[in-house]
Amino acid sequence: MATAEIRRETDELVRCYRERILTVKTRKIDLLGRKCEPQIMYTFLGFEVKLGPKRLTCPDLTTARYLSVFGKLGAKSIEIPYDPSQTARLVPLIEASMQKIDDLLESKETERVKQQRSMQRTYRSLRKRLEEAEAG
């Protein structure tokens, strides 16, 4: 049951990316390219997302939240809409999907090692599907 729910949530995230992000004018942002725990920091010049040793300057909190979701996933790069209002509408959906995926993965496995393996497989699959969506 949890596996079907995880699949449904990953499908929803990929569909959102393909239909609501890639269909508008976007720009590509290079990320770290490996799974990490992103940190959003407020600086004098705006916001930064820290992905491991890499720091990305963001004009606003919405952009920082958007990049942190895909940074946590371990994406090498990601498309982001030029229009910040579109990003603002999509961030809650994307964050909710990722949180639901994480919660389902944690509830599915009882052992920490199995949880990590399940998360690695799911995130790897999700990254691959997002890259395929970008490729067309």
SEKOL-229416 format. One record per residue (C-alpha): residue in one letter; x, y, z. Coordinates in steps of 0.02 Angstrom, whole numbers, plus 50000, padded with zeros to 5 digits. Each point is the difference from the previous one (the first is absolute). Layout:
N
AXYZ
...
***
This chain:
136
M500005000050000
A501375012450048
T500954995949840
A498485004449894
E499785016350095
I501855004349976
R499834996449814
R498455011049991
E500885014550086
T501554998749891
D498864999449846
E499125015750062
L501665009250027
V500654995249827
R498335004949921
C500045016950088
Y501795002949940
R499614994749821
E498335008849980
R500155015550109
I501855004249998
L500714994049834
T498555007649903
V500455017950050
K501565010249968
T501354993550118
R501845001450038
K501164985950051
I500855000350171
D501464988450035
L499894991450168
L501204988950097
G499534983849913
R499924989250155
K498754997850141
C500285011850145
E499115009550138
P499825017649931
Q500035015050114
I499135016449961
M500945014950069
Y499505018250007
T501435011849954
F500175018749975
L499794997549812
G498474988850009
F499934981250023
E501234986049968
V499744981449987
K501464990050064
L500154983149914
G501504991550079
P501485011349956
K499045009249864
R499025016050033
L498685007049883
T499435018050017
C498115002049986
P499005016049978
D498614994250115
L499464986650123
T498874991549872
T501454996849882
A501054993750146
R498634987950051
Y499804993949821
L501864996749980
S500154991650170
V498684987049953
F500964994749845
G501665001550092
K499384987850131
L499494988449859
G501785000749931
A499625007349828
K501485005849895
S499005014449927
I498215005849998
E498905011549898
I499205014450092
P498665011849930
Y500565017749960
D498375006450075
P500164999550190
S498114999950021
Q499934983149911
T501374993350112
A499055006350153
R498444990349947
L500984983949971
V501134999650153
P498654994450123
L499484985949883
I501784994149973
E500455001150185
A498424990650050
S500364986049876
M501794998250059
Q499465000150182
K498684986849966
I501284989249908
D501215001550147
D498634995950126
L499444984849901
L501784993749985
E500275001950187
S498384990950042
K500324986149873
E501624993650076
T500384997350183
E501894998149989
R501025015749968
V501124991449871
K498494994049900
Q499245017550010
Q501595007549928
R500074987249859
S498175002949957
M500295018750000
Q501534998249888
R499044989349874
T498505011750001
Y501045015949984
R501074992249861
S498434995049905
L499235017250025
R501585009049940
K500054989049845
R498175003549961
L500245018850021
E501504999449882
E498974990249874
A498615012950013
E501255013849960
A500684990349852
G498254998949930
***
